[in-house]
Amino acid sequence: MPDPNVGQRVAANWEAVVGNSPEDNIHDDYWVLNQLSKGEGFMGRSGGDFIAVPLEYALNTTVASYSDTDTISTTRVDVFDRAEFQWKEYAGTAVLSDLEADRNAGEGKVFPLLPSKLESLKNSMRASINEDLFSDGTGNSSKVIGGFRYIIATDPTTGTVGAINRANFSFWRSQQTSGAKTTSAYDNLRATMRSIYNLCSNGVANAHPAFAVTTRTVFEGFEGLLLANERFTSKEDGDGGFKNEVLKFKGAKISYDNDCPSGLLYFANPKFLKLAYKKGSWFKMLESIRPANQTLTVYPVRTMCNLVAPNSRRLGAVTAIT
């Protein structure tokens, strides 16, 4: 059995090591971060006191039928506003002492220690951000990202999101319905998923949810509701199901994330839910530091970001799933 207390010096330098890099035994597949940190869901901004998201929130009420010389309304109608999301900062450090560097040199080096430490730091930052992408924004004295539980709330009729009070403005509410069972486990899951999917869609032609994320338990419950599929490509080969990466619901890719809170399933579209980041500050390596009274080097990494919603009503959650 491995002893996790032997220390990284032994793990890095012991000559009877199998492999040339430390095997990852801790980090997960950060699925939601992966979905939002690429393509349309990844929104770079050059700076500013906060992240401003322009909104069109009302109809122009001057529009009406009229006849011949009737007077047409010239009332100025406000139809635009903005949501405001605060920047959130994340940082961490990797420390390499001179003794570690000297020991990790020459023939005693099994793998390069500094690059491995920096890679571990990057993965640890990804882990922290991915976890907070599901938060309600109140953790660590509200210094964390306002995540899914903040923007796609279990009760979207209350709370202030992006400086807009949802109790007063219904256009800013996300979609929500309960997926609690009636008789047997998950007997209402697909029906509630259909309901939220349609509520999040803009009619039948466009703006549908692009992905759904839930817990592994609910993901397996959903998979168990599907028709059994066995594929036989030859007399010797058979497959009793589909790979996780190909499962979809109405075209929306569905997966699980180990950070997703229990009993929840979220529908989202990167067009309407974005991970905004400060350009030049995404996992930025800062200048290394040599303390005056220690023989070591500190390598800081920092990022600046937050989750923002240009259109909350195109996002939704199935809650209390049983």
C-alpha positions in Angstrom: 0.0 0.0 0.0 1.3 3.5 -0.8 2.2 5.8 2.1 1.1 9.3 1.3 3.4 10.7 4.1 6.7 9.8 2.6 6.9 13.3 1.1 7.4 14.7 -2.4 11.2 14.5 -2.1 11.2 10.7 -2.0 8.4 10.5 -4.6 10.4 12.7 -7.0 13.8 11.3 -6.5 13.6 7.7 -5.5 15.3 5.7 -8.3 13.0 2.7 -8.2 10.0 4.7 -9.5 7.8 3.3 -12.3 7.1 6.0 -14.9 8.7 9.4 -15.5 6.0 11.7 -14.0 3.8 11.7 -10.9 0.5 9.8 -11.6 -2.6 12.0 -10.9 -4.6 10.4 -8.0 -6.6 13.4 -7.0 -7.9 15.6 -9.8 -11.3 15.0 -11.5 -12.5 15.8 -15.0 -13.7 19.4 -14.5 -16.5 19.1 -17.0 -18.3 22.3 -16.5 -15.1 24.4 -16.5 -14.2 22.6 -19.7 -17.5 23.5 -21.3 -17.3 27.1 -20.4 -13.6 27.8 -20.8 -13.6 27.3 -24.6 -15.5 28.7 -27.6 -18.5 30.9 -27.1 -18.7 30.4 -23.4 -15.3 32.0 -22.7 -15.5 35.8 -22.8 -12.4 37.9 -22.4 -12.7 41.4 -21.1 -9.9 44.1 -21.0 -10.8 45.4 -17.5 -13.2 47.6 -15.7 -14.6 47.9 -12.2 -17.0 45.1 -12.9 -18.4 43.0 -15.7 -21.2 44.9 -17.4 -23.7 42.8 -19.4 -26.1 44.9 -21.6 -29.7 43.7 -21.7 -32.8 44.2 -23.7 -35.6 43.7 -21.2 -38.9 45.2 -22.5 -41.0 45.7 -25.6 -41.4 49.1 -27.2 -45.0 49.9 -26.2 -45.4 52.7 -28.8 -46.3 50.0 -31.3 -50.0 49.8 -32.1 -52.4 49.6 -34.9 -53.7 52.9 -36.3 -55.8 54.4 -39.0 -55.0 57.2 -41.5 -54.2 60.4 -39.5 -54.3 58.9 -36.0 -51.6 60.2 -33.7 -48.7 57.8 -33.3 -47.1 57.7 -29.9 -43.7 59.4 -29.5 -43.2 58.4 -25.9 -39.6 57.4 -25.2 -39.6 53.8 -23.9 -36.7 52.4 -22.0 -35.9 48.9 -23.3 -32.2 48.6 -22.4 -30.4 48.2 -19.1 -27.4 46.1 -17.8 -26.5 43.5 -15.3 -23.4 44.0 -13.2 -21.2 41.1 -12.0 -18.1 41.7 -9.8 -14.7 40.4 -10.6 -13.5 37.4 -8.5 -9.8 36.6 -8.0 -8.1 33.3 -7.5 -4.4 32.7 -6.7 -2.0 30.1 -5.6 1.7 29.5 -5.3 4.3 26.7 -5.9 7.4 26.8 -3.8 10.7 25.2 -4.7 13.5 25.3 -2.2 17.1 25.4 -3.3 17.6 22.0 -1.6 14.8 20.5 -3.6 16.2 21.9 -6.8 19.6 20.6 -6.1 18.4 17.1 -5.2 16.2 17.1 -8.3 19.2 17.5 -10.6 21.4 15.1 -12.5 21.2 11.4 -12.1 18.9 11.7 -9.1 16.1 13.2 -11.1 13.2 10.9 -11.9 10.9 13.7 -13.1 11.4 17.5 -13.3 10.0 18.8 -10.0 9.3 22.4 -10.8 7.2 21.8 -14.0 5.3 19.1 -12.1 4.6 21.5 -9.2 3.4 24.1 -11.6 1.2 21.6 -13.4 -0.3 20.5 -10.0 -0.9 24.2 -9.1 -2.7 24.7 -12.4 -4.9 21.7 -11.8 -5.6 22.7 -8.2 -6.7 26.1 -9.5 -9.0 24.5 -12.0 -10.4 22.3 -9.2 -11.2 25.4 -7.1 -12.8 27.3 -9.9 -14.8 24.3 -11.1 -16.1 23.7 -7.6 -17.1 27.4 -7.2 -18.9 27.3 -10.6 -21.6 25.5 -8.7 -21.7 27.8 -5.7 -24.2 30.4 -4.6 -21.5 33.0 -4.4 -21.5 33.4 -0.6 -18.5 31.2 0.2 -15.2 32.7 1.6 -17.0 35.9 2.6 -18.5 36.2 -0.9 -15.1 36.2 -2.6 -16.0 33.1 -4.7 -17.6 33.0 -8.1 -21.3 33.4 -8.2 -22.0 30.0 -9.7 -25.0 27.9 -10.9 -26.8 28.0 -7.5 -26.6 31.8 -7.8 -27.5 32.4 -11.4 -29.7 29.3 -11.9 -31.3 29.3 -8.5 -33.6 26.7 -7.0 -36.0 29.6 -6.3 -35.5 32.0 -9.2 -38.3 34.3 -7.9 -36.1 35.7 -5.1 -32.6 37.2 -4.8 -30.5 39.7 -6.5 -28.4 38.5 -9.5 -26.1 40.8 -11.3 -27.5 43.7 -9.3 -31.1 43.0 -10.6 -33.7 42.0 -8.1 -35.6 38.9 -9.4 -38.5 39.5 -7.1 -39.2 42.7 -9.0 -38.2 41.7 -12.6 -39.6 38.5 -13.9 -37.6 38.7 -17.2 -34.5 38.0 -15.2 -35.7 34.7 -13.7 -34.2 31.4 -14.7 -36.4 28.3 -15.1 -37.0 25.7 -12.4 -39.2 22.7 -11.7 -39.0 19.8 -9.2 -37.9 16.4 -10.4 -39.1 14.6 -7.2 -40.4 11.1 -7.9 -44.1 10.2 -7.6 -43.8 6.5 -7.0 -40.5 5.0 -8.3 -37.1 6.5 -8.6 -36.7 9.0 -11.5 -40.2 8.4 -12.8 -40.6 12.2 -13.3 -37.1 12.9 -14.5 -37.5 12.8 -18.3 -40.8 14.8 -18.1 -39.3 17.5 -16.0 -36.2 17.6 -18.3 -38.5 18.1 -21.3 -40.3 20.9 -19.5 -37.1 22.8 -18.5 -35.6 22.2 -21.9 -38.6 23.8 -23.6 -38.8 26.6 -21.1 -35.2 27.4 -21.8 -35.6 27.3 -25.6 -36.6 30.2 -27.8 -39.4 28.4 -29.6 -38.7 25.4 -31.8 -36.0 26.8 -34.1 -33.1 28.1 -32.1 -31.6 29.0 -28.7 -32.0 25.6 -27.2 -29.8 24.4 -24.3 -26.5 23.1 -25.5 -25.5 21.0 -22.5 -26.8 19.6 -19.2 -24.9 18.7 -16.1 -25.9 16.8 -13.1 -24.5 14.4 -10.4 -23.2 10.9 -11.2 -26.2 9.4 -9.4 -28.8 11.3 -11.5 -26.8 10.7 -14.7 -26.9 7.0 -14.0 -30.6 7.3 -13.2 -31.2 9.1 -16.6 -29.2 6.4 -18.4 -31.3 3.7 -16.7 -34.5 5.2 -18.2 -33.2 4.8 -21.7 -34.1 1.9 -23.9 -31.6 -0.9 -23.6 -29.1 -0.8 -26.5 -27.0 -3.8 -27.4 -24.8 -3.6 -30.5 -23.2 -6.6 -32.0 -20.6 -5.8 -34.6 -19.5 -9.5 -35.0 -20.1 -12.8 -33.4 -17.3 -12.1 -30.9 -18.1 -8.4 -30.0 -21.0 -6.9 -28.2 -21.7 -3.6 -26.5 -24.3 -3.4 -23.7 -24.6 0.4 -23.8 -23.3 3.7 -25.1 -20.2 5.6 -24.0 -20.8 8.4 -21.5 -19.5 11.0 -24.0 -22.3 10.3 -26.5 -25.3 10.6 -24.3 -27.5 13.5 -25.1 -31.0 14.9 -24.4 -32.7 16.5 -27.4 -29.3 17.2 -28.8 -27.9 18.7 -25.6 -24.8 16.9 -24.4 -25.5 15.5 -20.9 -22.8 14.6 -18.4 -22.0 14.6 -14.7 -19.6 16.6 -12.6 -18.5 15.5 -9.2 -18.9 19.1 -7.9 -22.6 19.3 -8.9 -24.8 19.5 -5.7 -27.0 16.6 -5.0 -30.4 16.2 -6.7 -29.8 18.9 -9.3 -29.7 19.0 -13.1 -28.8 22.2 -14.9 -29.5 23.1 -18.6 -27.3 25.8 -20.1 -26.2 27.4 -23.3 -22.8 29.1 -23.6 -24.5 31.9 -25.5 -26.4 32.8 -22.3 -24.0 31.6 -19.6 -20.4 32.7 -19.9 -17.2 32.5 -18.0 -15.8 36.0 -18.2 -12.1 36.5 -17.6 -9.7 39.4 -17.6 -7.6 39.3 -20.7 -4.0 38.5 -19.8 -5.0 37.3 -16.3 -6.2 33.8 -17.0 -3.9 31.4 -15.0 -1.2 34.1 -15.3 2.2 33.2 -14.0 3.5 36.2 -12.0 7.1 37.1 -11.4 8.8 34.6 -9.1 9.9 35.8 -5.7 13.1 35.1 -3.7 12.5 35.8 0.0 15.3 37.7 1.7 15.5 35.2 4.6 14.9 31.9 2.9 16.7 29.8 0.2 13.7 29.1 -1.9 11.7 30.5 -4.8 7.9 31.3 -4.8 6.0 31.0 -8.1 2.6 32.7 -7.9 -0.2 32.1 -10.3 -3.3 34.3 -10.5 -6.6 34.5 -12.4 -9.5 37.0 -12.5 -13.0 35.9 -13.6 -16.6 35.3 -12.9 -19.7 33.6 -14.2 -22.1 35.9 -16.0 -25.6 35.5 -17.6 -26.6 37.7 -20.6 -30.1 36.0 -20.5 -31.2 34.2 -17.3 -34.5 32.9 -18.7 -32.6 30.7 -21.2 -31.1 28.8 -18.2 -32.9 26.3 -16.0 -32.7 23.7 -13.3 -34.5 20.5 -12.4 -34.3 20.4 -8.6 -35.0 17.9 -5.8 -34.5 15.0 -8.1 -35.3 11.6 -6.5 
